[in-house]
Amino acid sequence: MPTYRFYDKIKDTEYEELMTIAEMEKFIKKKHITLLPPTQMNIVSTTGTIDGKTDDGWKEQLSRIADKHPDSNLGRRYRRRGIKEAKTKEVLEKHRKIARAKGKYK
């Protein structure tokens, strides 16, 4: 439910109420109550990467998930690979590239 700002002309006061739209429409039908425009909104934004403000515990959890799913995007980004595994992958990619050029591999 939204919060609305009202002005009471009789009491000369400004206040906020939490109510539904239907309740607000009934409420402002009173002659001495005026609906005020909303105040400035608080906009929250984030800049940078997901790693920039992430604590080590969450990074470790992402690493565990990545170990279980090595071929996912998360696995490619956070998984700890050994030197042997990295070199093997490079060789496989090299041979796939050669095979694609010859038309043997799609």
C-alpha positions, 0 to 999 in steps of 0.5 A, a space after each residue: 500500500 502506498 503512503 499519501 501526503 495530505 493537507 488539512 485546511 481546517 487544522 492547517 497541518 500536513 501529514 502522511 497516511 498509509 492506505 489503498 487507492 480506493 481508501 484515498 479516493 474516499 478520503 479526499 472527497 472531504 472538502 477540507 482535505 487536499 492530496 499533496 504531490 509526492 515528495 522526492 523519491 529516493 533512488 538507489 543504484 549500484 555501480 561496478 561489478 558484482 564482485 566489487 562489493 561482495 564479501 568473501 563468504 559469498 564469493 566462496 559460495 559462488 565458487 562451490 556452486 561453480 565447482 558443481 556446474 563447471 560448464 555454466 556461466 557461473 562455473 566459467 567465471 568463479 571456478 578454480 581451475 588447475 594449470 593442467 585443466 586450463 592447458 587441456 582446455 586451450 588445446 581442445 579449443 585450438 583443435 576445435 578451431 582447426 576442425 571448424 576451418 576444415 568443416 569437420 566440426 560445427 
